[in-house]
Amino acid sequence: MIALLHTGTELRRFGRLRMTKVAIAAICIMPILYSTLYLWSYWNPFGNLANLPVALVNSDRGAEVDGERLDAGAEVAAGLREDGSLRWAEVDHAAAMRGVHDGTYYFAVELPGDFSEAVASPMSDNPRQATLNAVYNDANGYLSTIIGENAMREVLNAVDSRIGAEAVDKLLVGMVDAGMGLSRAAEGAGELDEGLGKLHEGSGELVDGLTQAKDGTGRLAAGTGELRSGVGELADGTSRLVEGTGELTAGTGQLAAAVNSRAEGIAALQSGADRLREGTAELGAGAARIDSGVGELKSTVDSAAAAQSMGTAEIRRIAAGLRLLPDPASRRAAADLDAAADRLDALGVGPASPLVAGVDALAAGTGELSRQLNDPAAEYRGGIEALAAGTDQLGELVDGVNRLDEGANRLAAGAAELDAGVGRLSAGAAELDEGATQLDDGATRLLDGGRRLDAGLGTAREGAHELATGLAEGAEQVPSWSEDERRRVSTVMGGPVDVSSTNDAGDNSFGGGLAPFFFTLALYIGGIIAFLLLRPLHRRAVSAGVPPLRAAIDGLVPAAVIGIAQTLVIFGTTMLVTPLRPATVAGLALFGIVVSVMFMAINQMFNVALGAGPGKVAAMAFLMIQVVSSGGLYPVETQPTALQWLHPLMPMTYAVQGLRQVLYGDYDPRMAGAVVACLAVTAGAVALTALAARRDRVWTMQRLHPPIAM
């Protein structure tokens, strides 16, 4: 009977006096200090950042960009003041640092001196990022630093979008100008392609002319080789001629001496005269052959001279063609060719060459020698004939012998001069042959160079054509925006990415996000407070033999009634003084009652199992563990590993999860899990309380005199 009346009598004993009624009311109201008061004070701190004093320092010196003044720092500072998201106070650097240090300002933002230069740097050779210098002081409050860092991210995004658009606009201006430059470059490359085509055609003609010149210098080299060989043979003949004329001179000298000294030797003279006549005839035949050989030599030299004249004419024509080319190397080659032609005229077989003059003189000398030996009208042959005819005329004989001796001496001198001339002619022929060979080698190198020039011009023309095509295609790909189009594009490129965010649970404030945690905290503390006044277990009923489970339930019911009252007061007051509007009020109330009863059962268990004093201490300790491991403030994944292990074992974890579901109306399987977990913890706590009640049927000295009494 006592057990049946326990629930009502436990509550009725607080209704007898005014103070006990006040105590019950206080127990029901006190939990709002841990829920409503906290939520009201922290409901929307980020919505009131416009009241947060922040120092703004504009140290930007500005910059000159394309002849225009750029004051990006002043523009940003004006934009921040107009935005009004923070209470900006524009001060100098020293005042800002003092203010952050003494708490006048929560933090400071400085636009450095090179801000405008950095903004304009993408158009320079040293691009770099513009920076904003932020100075915080945790002594002003760590959360103010966190709020300042979050605010700076928003400020940075706004500045990036604004400054980025201006920087990109400058780049786009340069790109449009570059497109116009590409168009002009494409036109110039087309003209270059056309000019190189004409130059390539001229180089082809040059190669043809150089080929003909090479053929001519080859023939000239072959002719000078033959000339050199013939002159060598002629030198051998003139040497023999010198020897013969020497013997002739000796003979005529002896004859003259004999005639002059011995008149009686006329007979011998006649015999000598006959032999002299025969020798003269033989010498005449030899001189005729020499004259014929010299004539052939002169013909060969004349042919070589004609070939050389044609070669030098061709070389001068090639040089004239090279002068028409704009290439400096071609003009130097033309000058070298003219110099080579002049040297050939002077040193080869040209009209002014010593070799041609020597050959002409040699031809005249051999002709005279042949005439003297063969022509009866000549002085020497005439003397021989007169000697032969006038052997009977001694007086005339002496004169004839003397003339013969004089003629022989002149003949010997002419033969010596002829031999010396032939020697010079041989040296000249050798020099001519070497020069012709060098000329042929030079013509070969010149032809090779002309061919390389022709091939190089062909490659250059192909490259110029590709360049012109590529520049034209590139110019077509560069957009030609109008000013309005360019500014729209720069705005998009300055901030190419935006965030489109949605929240499945709707838009909630900072306080709304913390409400599940503060509600569970308040309900648990409400359980602790309730058992400061209520008895967790009716000892007399237990001693009277009431079943332990019934005794546990009887002790829990009064606390549950108070817990229900606490739940309704907490939710109602919070909705009254804050903008909190749950998605389902009834669902919030029902689940809040489930959570409140669970926490009452947990507090009852600690008080019954450990006693009043130790039980309350254990309940407070258990609260602290739940606060840090429930995931109510921060995602549990960001906490230490030990707390992550405890997270799924804590009743407050499921209380927070369930309250989030009923507050935001975004239901998923976690809602059912939270309800099941809360009911299971309640049942477990009641069962442990019943076991403790069963234990307490036997009174011990420790129970009669507990070490800690409250």
Buried (B, 14 or more C-beta within 10 A) or exposed (E): EEBEEBBEEBBEEBEEEEEBEEBBEEBBBBBBEBBBBBBBEBBBBEEEBEEBBBBBBBBBEBBEBEEEEBBBBBBBBEBBBEEEBBBBBBBEBEBBBBBBBEEBBBBBBBBBEBBBBBBBBBBEEEEEEBEBEBBBBEEBBEEBBEBBEEBBEEBBBBBBBBBBBBBBBBBBBBBBEBBEBBBEBBBBBBEBBBEBBEBBEBBBEBBEBBBBBBBBBBBBBBBBBBBBEBBBEBBEBBBEBBEBBBBBBEBBBEBBEBBEEEEEBBEEBBEBBEEBBEBBBEBBEBBBEBBEBBEEBBEBBBBBBEBBBBBBEBBBEBBEBBBEBEEEEBBEBBEBBBEBBBBBBEBBBBEEBBBBBBBEBBBEBBBBBBBBBBBEEBBBBBBBBBBBEBBEBEEBBBBBBBBBBBBBBBBBEBBBBBBEBBBBBBBBBBBBBEBBBBBBEBBBEBBEBBBEBBEEBBEBBEBBBEBBBBBBEBBEEBEEBEEEEBBEBBBEBBBEEEEEEEEEBEEBBEBBBBBBBBBBBBBBBBBBBBBEBBBBBBBEBBEEEBBBBBBBBBBBBBBBBBBBBBBBBBBBBBBEBBEBEBBBEEBBBBBBBBBBBBBBBBBBBBBBBBBBBBBBBBBBEBBEBBBBBBBBBEEBEEBEEEBBEBBEEBBBBBBBBBBBBBBBEBEEEBBEBBBEBBBEBBEBBBBBBBBBBBBBBEEEEEEEEEEEEE
